[in-house]
Amino acid sequence: QVQLVESGGGLVQPGGSLTLSCVVSGSILNIYAMDWYRQAPGKQREKVASITDRGDTTYTGSLKGRFTISRDNARNTMYLQMTSLQPEDTAVYYCHVPSPIKSLEAWGQGTQVTVSS
């Protein structure tokens, strides 16, 4: 099972920008897909965006255009660039590597993003 460590969270004003990073313990060259999830207090965890090894991306409909997911295989890192942040974006953001094999699935510890004036 790979290990994931998120960073980059913090407090930002509405309309501001923030970029999150997820560092993977090993090479991500052979990882087909990676995801960003988020979970607000009292709400279900939801997928924010996904990216494949080919660079194909998917986004939650309401977030497309504001959030950009990317990955840098040389640095074993996935990123989530967030712009035009709103208070509703406040949540703990998690890095995730899915797998049909449970033992190979991985979650990061999460990084807090707070959007407030």
FENZIUR-V236867 format. One record per pair of residues at least 24 apart in sequence whose ideal C-beta (glycine too) atoms are under 6 Angstrom apart, sorted by sequence separation. I is the first residue (numbers start at 1). J is the second residue. D is the distance in Angstrom with one decimal. If there is no record, write none. Layout:
I:J:D
I:J:D
//
This chain:
2:26:5.5
90:114:5.2
90:115:5.0
89:115:5.1
87:115:5.0
85:115:4.6
29:73:5.3
34:78:4.9
36:80:4.8
28:73:5.5
28:76:5.4
40:91:4.2
24:76:4.5
39:91:5.6
38:91:3.9
39:92:5.3
23:77:5.2
38:93:4.7
21:77:5.7
22:78:4.4
37:94:4.5
21:79:5.6
37:96:5.5
20:80:4.4
35:96:4.3
19:81:4.8
34:97:5.6
18:82:5.0
33:98:5.9
17:83:4.6
31:97:5.8
16:85:5.3
14:86:5.8
12:85:5.5
20:93:5.7
22:95:3.4
22:108:6.0
6:95:5.1
4:95:4.4
2:97:5.9
14:115:5.8
1:103:5.9
4:106:5.3
6:108:4.4
9:111:3.4
1:104:6.0
5:108:6.0
9:112:4.7
11:114:4.8
12:115:5.6
14:117:5.8
2:106:4.7
4:108:3.7
7:111:6.0
9:113:4.8
13:117:5.5
1:106:5.5
6:111:4.1
//
